[in-house]
C-alpha cells in the first residue's frame, strides 16, 4: 500500500458528463456551432478546456479563451451541479482515511469549482489538499497540478514519490504522474478507456470503484484484524510444518531403507535386487550394512522434500493465487521476451558469481557443516543428483519460501523489507554459513523476480536453473581451471548486477 493518494475529479470521483457536455454545447452555440449529440462531446471531460476547443474545433487561442468564458458562464451556477458521484466513492474514501492514508485532489478544473463540487457531495472532509487550475488560465497542465499538489502535501519538503499514486481516467493523468516521477493508476469506469490508458503506459489499470479499493487496500483488510502473534504465526506455521513433515518423512524413509537392505541382502536371486544392493547401499566386508550410498541419500532427501511440499501445498496454492490477483493490475501489458531474458541472465550471473566468490574467498573450506552437506550431495550419480537436488528440492523450497512466506510477508511489510526477511529465513533454513550467504543473496533475487513479473514460475525456473548449474559444475571437475578465477567471478557478478539494473530500469519505465 502507498500512503499518499492523488485523485482526479472528473471521471474518477464524479461523473460530470451532463454538466460538462451541456456547457460545451452552450459555448459552441455562441459560435454558431450546433452539436446536439452530447456523446460526441465526451472528449472534453478531463483535459484543459482551452486545448480541447482548439484541438477539436480548430479555434484560435483567442476564440478558445472566449469559448471557455461562455462555458463557465453556464457552468458556475448550473452545470457544476449537473453531476453525480460514482457509486461506492464515499465508502472508499472513508476506508482509505481510516487506514491512515492521506488524500488529495489534483484536477485540471479550476480549484474554486473543484471545492464546490466536493462540498456538494459531502466528500470535501476526506481531502487534506485540493488543487486545480486557476481561473486566469494558469496551472492548467496536469503535471503542474500534480506538482503543486505534492508540494502542498509534503509542505514544501522532500517528496516521497515512492509513496504516491496519481489516480485518474485519462492519459493526461498518467502523463502528469509520470512527468513528476510518481506511479499512476488508471480507472476505466471513467472516460479514457483501457486502450487510452495502456497507450499512455499507466502503471496500473482498474475497472471499477470496487477494484480500485481492492488495489489500494490490498492486504490491509485481512492483516489489520490480526494481532502481532497471529501475524508471526502466519509466517512460522508453514515453515515449521514443512520442516517437521520433511524431517519425519526422511526418518521414516531411512527406516524403510534399512528394511529394504535386509530384503536385498537376503535375496539370492540377483537381478534387480542385485542392482539395488549396489545402487542404494554400502556394505562392510562381512556383508553387513555400512550405510546408504549417495544415490539413496539423494532419493530419501528428495522424497522428504516431496512430503514437506505436500503438507503445505494447499497453503501455497492459495497464496500464489492471491498474489496473482493482487499483481494482475501491474502486469496487464505482456512482458517482452527480452525482460525474461534479462531476468534469466541475471540469475545466471548471480549464481555463477556467488559460487565462485565463496570458493575463491576460502569460505567454503572453513565450514565443516557445508563440507559435510557437499560430500553427501555430490556422492550421488549425476542423473540422480540432478533430479533430486536440481529439480525436486528447489521446487519444494519455492512452494514454501516464495509461494507462502514471501506472499504473506508482502502483505505485512513493504516489498523491500518482505524480500529481505524472506531471504533471511531462507538463509537460516540452510543451517550453515556458506549456504546461508548464498541463500540470502539468491533469496533476495528470487523474491524480486516474483515481485517483478507477478509469476510464481519465475522464481521456480531460476531456482531450478541455479541448482542444476551448481550441481553440474561441481561434478564437472572445473577446479584448477581458468573458470575458477577472480576475473571470471567478477565478470559473472557484473553480468548479474548489470542485468538486474537493466531489468529494474525497464520496469520503472513501463
N, C-alpha and C positions, 0 to 999 in steps of 0.2 A: 504494500500500500504506500501511497505517497500522501504527504500532509497538506500540500497547497494545491487547490483546485481552482482553475480559472474557467468560468463558463461564458460562452457566447450567450446572447439573449434570444434573438430571433431564430427560430428553427431548432433551438436546443432546450431552452426553458419554456418558451411560449410559442404558439402557432399564430403568427401575425398576418397570415395571408390576406384576410378580408380587408384589414385596415391598410396595410401597405399597398396592396394592389389597387384598391379603390382610390387611394390618394395619388398613386402614379397615374391612374386613369384620369383623375381630375386635373393633374398637372399637364398631361398630354393634350387634354381637351383645350387648354388655354392656348396651345399652339396649333389648334385646328386638327389635331390627330385623334381620331376616334378608334378606341380599342375596346370593344365590348366584351372580349373574352379575357376574364381575369387570370385564367390558367397561363396565358401567354406572358403574363407579367411576373410570374414566379421568380425568374432570374434576378429580379430587383431585390429579393429577400436575401440579405447577407452582406453584399459588397457595398461600398460607399455609393450614395445616390448619384453624385455628380458624374462619377466614372460610368455608371450604368446608363444614364441619359446620353452621355457622349458615345458610349460603345454600342448601345442597342438602337439608338435613333439618330446617330451621326450628328448630334448637336455640337455647336461650338462651345468653348468654355463659358462664354457669356450667356449663351442660351441655356446651358445646363444649370448654371447658377440661378437663373430665373425660374427654371423648372423646379429646382429644389425649394425655392421660396414658395412657389404655388403649392407644392406638395405639403410643406409644413403649415401652410395656411389652413388646410383642412385637417391635417394630422394632429395638430396640437390640442384641438378641442374634441374632435370626433374620432378620427382614425386611430388615435392612440388606444382607445378602448374597444375597438373592433378587433379583439384579440382574445385568445383563450390559452390558459396554461395547460401544458401537456399532462395527461393523467399520470399520477404517480410522482410528479416532480416535488410537491411539498413534502411528501413522506420521505423521499430520497434525501432531500436537503436536511431534514430533521435527523435522519440516521447518520449522515455524514458528520454533522456537527456533534452528535452525541459520541462519535468516535474520536473527537479531538481534531478533526480536520479544519483547516482554515479556508474559507470560500471567498471568491471574488467574482465579479462580473467584468468581462472585457468585451465590449461591444462597439461596433462601428456607428451605432446610433448615438445621437447626442446624449450626453450624460444626463441632462435635465429630463429628457423623455424616458431614459432607462430607469431613473429613480422613481418616476411617477408610475411606470408600469409595475415595478417590483412592489411598490406600496399598494397599488390597486389590487394585486393578487395576494397581498399579505405575506410576502416572502422576503421583504427587504431586510428583516431582522436576522436572516441567516448569513448575510454577506458583510464581511469586515471592510471590503473595498469595492467600490463601484466606479468603473472608468469607462468613458465613452469618448466620442469625438466632441469637438466644440462647435457651437453654432456659427462661429466666424469662419468655419471651413478648415480649421487646423486640427491636427491629430486625427486624420481620417483613415490612414493606412493601419492595417491590423497589427503590424509589427510595432508601430508607435504606441498603439493602445495597450498591447501586451507588455511592452517595456515599461510603460508608466504604471500599469497595474502591479508589476513586480517591484517597482521602486517603492510604491506605497505599502505593499505587503511586507517588504523587508525593511521598511523605514529608512531607505537610502543606504542601507548596509550591504554586505556581501550577499548576493542572491544564491541560494542553494538550488541550482537548476535541476539537480538530480531528484529533488523532492517536489517537482511541479508538473502538473498536467494542464494542457490547454484543451478544453472540450468544446467542440463546435461541429456544425453540419456542413460547412462549405470549405472549399480549397483555401480560401483566404484565411480561415482559422488555422489550418495546417501550416500554411506558408508563414503566417505570423509567428506561430510557435517555433518553427524551425529557424526562423531568422534571428531569434533571441536565444536559441540553444536549449529549448525545453521540448519534452515529448508531447505529442498530440494524440487525442482520442477523437476519432470521427464518429458521428452518430448518423445513421441512415434514415432515422424516422423524420428527419427534417427535410431540407430542400436540395441538398447537394447530391445525394445518391452514392451508392457504393463505388461506381466507376470513377466518379469525380474524386472521391476520397482516395481511392487506390492510385489514381494518376498523380495526385498530389503527394503520395508516399506518406499517408497518415500512419503513425506508428502502431495504432490500434484502431479497430473499427467495431462498433457495436450496433445492434439492430433495433433496440428498444430501450425504454427507460429502465425496465426490469434488468436487462442485460448490462446496462451501464452501471446500475447499482451493484450487481454481482461482481463486475470487474473492479470497480473502485474499492469495494469492501471485501475483495476475495480473501478468504481465510479468517476475517475478523469475526464473523458471526459465530463460528464454532469455537475459536480459540478464546474469545472474550469470556465465555462461560466457564472456562477451565481454571482450576486452581493451579498454583505453581507445581504442586506434587503431581497433579494429573497431566500437566504438560511434560514433566520429566518422565512419567511413566509411559507416555505415548512413545517416547524415544527408547527407553530402556527395555520395555516388554518385548518388542520384536527382536531386539539384539540378544536378550537373554534366552528367549525361546529358540532362536536359531542356534545359538551356541550350545544350549542344553540338549536339544534334539540331535544335533550333529554329533555331540560327544557320546550320547547314549547309543546312537546308531553305530558309531565307529567301534565302541566297546563290544557291542553285540556281534558285529561283523568279525571282529578279531576272534571272539569265541567260536563263531561259526567256522572261521578258517582253521582253528585248532581241531575242530571236529572233522572237517574235510581232510586235514592232513592225516588223521588216523585212518580214514577210509582209503585214501590213495596209497598209503603205506602198506595197508593190508591186502591190497588188490594185486594178485599175481598175474593178472591177465595182460598187463601192459596197455598198449593202445593209448586211448585218450587219457586214461588215468596216469599213464607214464608221463605224458606231456605235462599234465597239471602238476605232477610231482616235482618236476624240474622248473616249471614256469612260475609257480607260486611259492615254493618252499625251499628253505635252506636246510641241509641235513648234516648232522655230525657223522664222523667216520663209522660209528657203530649203528648208524641208521636211525638214530633218534632225531627229533625235530630241533633244529638250531634257531629257526626264526622264519620270518617272511622275506621273500625277495622284494626288490624294488617294485616289481610289477604288481605283486599282491598288495603292497603298501599303497601304491597309487590307486588301485581299484577300490580298496577299502576306503581311502580318503575321498575318492570321487563319490562313492555311494553314500558316505556320510554327508557330503555336501548336498546330494540329492534329497536326502531325508530332511536336512535343515531347510532347504529351499521349499520343500513340500509343506513344511509346517507353517511357513509364513507366506505361502503363495497367494492365498485369498487376500491378505492384507496388502501385498504388493500389487495385485491386480487392481484393487480399489484405489490405491494411492496413485498408480500410474494413470488410471482413467481420470482421476480428479485433476492431476497436473495437466494432462492433455486438454481437458476442458478449460482450465484456467489460463493456459498459454495459447489456446487456439486463436484468440484475438490478435496475438502478436505475430502469428505466422499465417495470416490469410494469404499473403503473397508467397508463392512457391520459392523455395531457396534454389538459387542456381547451383548447378553441379560443381562449379568451382569452389563454392563455400564448403561443400562436403570434402572436396579435395584438400582445401586448406586445413580443415579440421584433422583429417587423417594424417597429413604431413606433419602437423603439429604434434600429434600423438607419436608418430614415428620418431621424430627428432628428440622428443622428450624422453621416450623410453630408452632409446639407444644412448643418449647423452647421460641420463641418470645412472644407467647400468655401468657405463664406462667411468663416470665420475666416482662412484662408490668403489669400484675396483681399483682405479689408479690412485685414489687417495689413501688406500690401505684400510678403509673402514671395514670392508668385508672380512679381512683377515683377523680383525680384532674382536669379532663377535663369535664366541663358541656356539651360541644358540643358533645363529644364522648358518654356521658351518654344518651343524647337525641337520638342520632343515634341508640345506642344499644337498648334502650327501644322500639323504633319504630320497629326495625327489629325483635327483639325477641318476639314481641307480636303476630306474625303470628303463625298459626297452623303449626306444624313441617313439614309435607309434602310440604305445600305451601312455607314455608321459604327455605327449601332445594332446591326446584326447582328454585325459583325466585332469592334468594341470593347465592345459592350454585352452580347453573349452568348457568342461563341466564346472570346475571351481570358479572361474570368473563370472559365468552366467549366474551361478548361485549367489556369489557375493554381490553382484549388481542388483539382484532382486532385493537383497537386504539393505545395502548401503545407499544406493541411489533410488531404487524403486520405493523403499519405505522411509528410511531415515532422512535422506535429503528432502524427499517430498513433504515430510512432516515438519522438518526444521524450517523450510522456506515459508511455511505458514505462521511460524512463531517468530522468525527473525528476518532481518534484512538479507537479501540474496548473498551478498559477500560474506556476511557472518555465517549464514547457513552453510555455505560452501566450505568455509574454514572448519567449522565444528564437525561437519560430516567427515571431512578429511582426517581430522584428529581422531575420531572414533575408528576410522578405517586403519589408521596407523597403529593405534593402541591394540586393535584386534590381532595384529600380526605378531605381537609379543616379543620382538627383538629390534635392536637399534637399526640394523641395516634395512630390513624390510619396512620398518616404521618410517624412516626418512623417505624411502622410495614411495611407500603407500601414501604418505601425506601429500607429496608433490603430485603424484598421478591422481590421487583422490580429488584434489582441487580441480585438476583439468577435466576429469570425468564429470564432475558435478557442473562445471562451467559449460561443457559440451551439451549436457542435458538441458540446462537453462537456455543456452544459446539457440538450440534447434527445437526445443519442446518435444523431442522424440526420444523415448526411452531406448530405442535401438542404438542410438549414437554411443552412449557410454558402454553398452554391451559390446558393440562391434570393436570399439577402441580397446577395451579391456581384453577381449579375446585376442585381438591382434598383438597387444603388448605381451601377453603371456606366451603366445605361440612363438613370437620373435625371441623373447628372452630365453625360453626353453630350448629352442632350436639352436641359438648361438652357443649356449652352454654346452651342448652336445657336439658342436661343430669344431671344437678344438681350435679356437681362434687365439688362445693365449700365446703371447710371444710374437704375434704377427703385427704388422703395421696398424691393423684395425684397432687394436687395444693400445691407443696412444693419445696423448693430450691433444694434438691437432684434430684428430677425428672426434674426440669428445667435445671439444669447443665448437667444432663445425656443426655437430648434431644439436647441441644446445642452442646455438644461434639459429639454426633452421627451425627448431621448435618455437623459440621465442618470437622469431620473425613472422612465422605463420600465425601464431596466436595474436600478435599485434595486427596483422593484416585482417584476420577474421574479426577482431574487435572493431577495427576501423570500419570495415564493411557493414557490420551490424549496426553501428551508430549512424551511418549514412542512410541505411534503409529505414 
